[in-house]
Amino acid sequence: MPFTHRHLIDTEALSRADIEIILDRAAGYAEQNRSKNKKNDKFNGKTSVNLFFEDSTRTRTSFEIAAKRLGMDTVCVPVAQSSISKGETLLDTALNLDAMQIDTLILRHTQDDAAQLVSARVKAHVINAGNGKRAHPTQALLDAMAILRRRGSLDNLTVAICGDIARSRVARSNIRLFKKFGADVRVIAPDYFMSDDFNALGVGIHTDLKSGIAGADAIIMLRIQHERDGLGIDFSKVAQNYISDFQLDHEKLKAAKPDALVLHPGPVNRGVELTDELADDPEHSVILEQVELGVAVRMAVIDLLLSQD
Ligand code: NCD
C-alpha cells in the first residue's frame, strides 16, 4: 500500500501501515545519519521553510537538518522580526511563503488547527511541527521509533504518559498513534493537569503514578507547560507535592517492567519531571535516542510527502 498523504497534520489520519512505512524509511535514514556522508541529493533544488510561532530547539533544528540531509535548501522565518508583528495573519504569511514556490512548510503554532487551515490553502506540503495542545505528529513518530528500536515491536505495549497531560499535544498525538498498535495507554496526572477530552481517547486515567506505570513498557514524562493558558492553579503552591508524587525516580520506576524505557520530548526541567540519575541512566532513558531518531523520522516524512510530486 503506497503512502498517499499530501500533508502531515496528525497521527490520527495515519493508518498503521502508513506509520510502518514512515518508520521503515526512517530506519534507512538513521543509518545514513550515522555514516560518514550524512547527506544525499534526493531533493536537490527543493526548498523547505520552517515557520515557528513558538520557541523550539530540538524540533526546529531537527527539521532543518533533515531537509538539508536530503539536499534541500532551508529557510527559517524569524517570526519575532517578521511582518507578523505588523498584524499579518497566519494564512497571509503562509500564502506569501507559498508564492515563493517552496516545497515544504513546517509549521509550529499556538492554534490547535493551524496546520489544517494552512494545508487547505497552500500548494506546499504542510508538516505540523506542533500545534497548540492538539497535535505533534513527528514527536509521536520519533517516540514510537525509539521504543521500536529497543523493544523490537510496537504491538500491544503498555505505554504510560505522565505530567501536564491537559496542555500536551505530545500526549494526544502519542495516544492516537499507540492505540493503532493495540497499546494499553494510560495517562497519569493530578486532577489539575487532567482534561476531560482524554475520556474519549480510550486511555486509562490515573491520578497515582505507581498504579499508572504498573507493568509499563514505556513511560513518557512531560514538562509542565507554564507558557500555555493557566489551568486555574498556582503551581508554585503545589510544586513540592507534585515533585514528591509525580517525579519519576529509580524507586518509583520499580512498579514498571524491569526494563521499562523512559522517554521525554524535551526540554527536560531537571529535578521536576525526572531525577538527574534517571534522566542520565542509559539503561532506561532513551531521551537522546529520541532526538537522534527525530532527524531520521523527519527525513522519512519529507521524503514520503515530496515523492508524490
Ligand atoms: C514539546 C512541544 O513543543 O510540544 N517539545 C518538543 O517538541 N520537543 C514538549 C514541550 O515543549 O514540553
Residues whose N, C-alpha, C, O or C-beta is under 5 A from the ligand:
A	BS01	NCD	R58 T59 G130 H136 R223 P265 G266 P267
